[in-house]
Amino acid sequence: KNYLLFTYQNATGQVDVRGIDLAMDYLLTDQITLSATYSNLNRNVFEKAPGATAANPLTANAAKNRATATFRWADEAKGTSFEFRSRYTDAFPVNSGVFNSYNVSTPIRYDAVPVNFFFDAGYSMKLPFAQNVRWALNAQNILDNKVPSFVGVPDVGRFITTRIQYTF
């Protein structure tokens, strides 16, 4: 019988990682808001980390670049709002336990997490018969772009939720 054992190990030392997170909200009018976010890591693969090799590096298991852009319209007097958002995440390699997209000699090899690009939409309104009750409908990944968000997990397609909120 052949047995396969995968485990984690602690590495001593340090790695140098730098990044930036930016967020912006711009009030175009009293009803229209434009928003954007951006996150960047200067590196997500560390071949020279303690215990790592070029064939089996330490990875951040995260994308170098992520961004969102949002358009929001809200009429506070009527209690109605609409939001449209796009989300982007770079492809990235993974090296975590049995999930390894980097080392081709590993018995279980996975592809890197692919680029994720999604569109989301949401609508909410105060119910006309009860001003302290708000109903919302949200759809994530409205184009049903089926890609995994990490290795070893299933693809997630369109996801629609609704909510009733009571304020007192």
C-alpha positions in Angstrom: 0.0 0.0 0.0 1.1 3.5 -0.7 0.2 6.3 1.7 0.2 10.0 0.9 0.7 12.4 3.8 0.2 16.2 3.4 0.9 18.6 6.3 1.7 22.2 7.0 5.0 23.5 8.2 6.0 26.7 9.9 8.7 28.7 8.2 11.1 30.9 10.2 12.2 34.3 9.0 10.2 36.9 7.1 9.0 37.9 3.7 8.7 41.5 2.4 5.2 42.3 1.2 3.9 45.7 0.3 0.5 46.8 -0.9 -2.1 49.5 -1.1 -5.8 49.7 -0.6 -7.7 52.6 -2.1 -11.4 53.5 -1.9 -13.3 56.5 -3.4 -16.9 57.7 -3.2 -17.9 60.5 -5.4 -21.2 62.2 -4.9 -22.2 63.2 -8.5 -25.6 64.5 -7.4 -27.8 64.2 -4.3 -29.0 60.9 -5.7 -26.1 59.5 -7.7 -22.9 58.1 -6.1 -19.9 56.6 -7.9 -17.6 54.4 -5.9 -14.4 52.5 -6.6 -11.9 50.4 -4.7 -8.5 49.0 -5.6 -6.2 46.7 -3.8 -2.7 45.7 -4.8 0.0 43.4 -3.4 3.5 44.0 -4.8 4.1 40.2 -4.8 2.1 37.1 -4.2 4.8 34.4 -4.8 7.9 34.1 -2.7 10.6 31.8 -4.1 13.2 33.0 -1.6 11.1 32.7 1.6 12.6 30.4 4.3 11.9 26.8 3.3 10.6 27.7 -0.1 12.2 26.7 -3.4 11.6 27.9 -7.0 9.7 24.7 -7.7 7.7 25.0 -4.4 7.5 28.6 -3.3 5.5 30.2 -0.5 2.4 31.9 -2.0 0.1 34.5 -0.6 -2.9 32.6 -2.0 -4.4 35.9 -3.0 -4.5 38.0 -6.1 -2.1 40.8 -6.8 -4.9 43.1 -8.0 -8.5 43.5 -7.1 -10.9 46.2 -8.0 -14.6 47.2 -7.8 -16.6 50.0 -9.5 -20.1 50.9 -8.3 -22.9 53.1 -9.5 -25.6 53.9 -6.9 -28.8 55.8 -7.3 -30.9 56.6 -4.2 -34.0 58.7 -3.8 -34.2 59.1 0.0 -37.5 61.0 -0.2 -39.2 58.0 -1.9 -37.1 55.4 -0.1 -35.9 53.7 -3.3 -32.4 52.8 -4.3 -30.6 50.9 -7.1 -27.0 49.8 -7.3 -24.9 48.3 -10.0 -21.3 46.9 -9.2 -18.5 45.3 -11.1 -15.9 43.2 -9.4 -12.5 42.1 -10.7 -9.8 39.8 -9.2 -6.6 38.7 -10.9 -5.7 35.1 -11.4 -3.3 33.7 -8.7 -1.4 30.6 -7.9 -2.2 28.6 -4.7 0.1 26.5 -2.5 -1.8 25.4 0.6 -1.8 21.8 1.8 -3.0 19.5 -1.0 -4.0 22.5 -3.1 -1.0 23.3 -5.1 -1.1 25.1 -8.5 2.6 25.9 -8.6 4.7 22.7 -8.2 4.1 20.3 -11.2 5.7 17.4 -9.3 3.1 17.4 -6.6 0.9 14.3 -6.8 -2.3 16.5 -6.7 -1.9 19.5 -8.9 -4.5 22.2 -9.5 -4.7 25.0 -11.9 -4.3 28.5 -10.6 -7.4 30.4 -9.5 -8.7 32.0 -12.8 -9.5 35.7 -13.3 -12.9 36.6 -11.7 -15.0 39.3 -13.2 -18.5 39.7 -12.0 -21.5 42.1 -12.3 -23.9 42.6 -9.3 -27.1 44.5 -9.0 -29.4 45.5 -6.2 -32.7 47.2 -5.6 -34.4 48.3 -2.4 -37.5 50.2 -1.5 -39.5 51.2 1.5 -42.8 49.5 1.4 -45.6 52.1 0.8 -47.9 50.7 3.5 -45.2 50.7 6.2 -42.4 53.3 5.9 -40.3 51.5 8.6 -40.1 48.3 6.4 -37.6 48.0 3.6 -37.6 45.3 0.9 -34.4 44.5 -1.0 -33.5 42.2 -3.9 -29.8 41.6 -4.7 -28.2 39.5 -7.5 -24.5 38.7 -7.5 -22.8 37.5 -10.6 -25.8 38.4 -12.8 -24.2 37.1 -16.0 -23.7 33.6 -14.3 -19.9 33.7 -14.9 -19.0 30.3 -13.4 -15.5 30.3 -12.0 -14.1 29.2 -8.7 -12.9 31.7 -6.1 -10.3 29.3 -4.8 -8.8 25.9 -5.8 -10.8 22.8 -4.7 -14.1 24.7 -4.4 -17.0 24.5 -6.8 -17.8 27.2 -9.3 -20.4 29.6 -8.0 -22.9 31.0 -10.5 -25.6 33.6 -10.1 -26.8 34.1 -6.5 -30.0 36.0 -5.8 -31.2 37.0 -2.3 -34.1 39.0 -0.9 -34.4 40.7 2.4 -37.1 42.4 4.5 -35.8 44.9 7.1 -37.9 46.4 9.9 -36.5 49.5 11.6 -37.9 50.5 15.0 
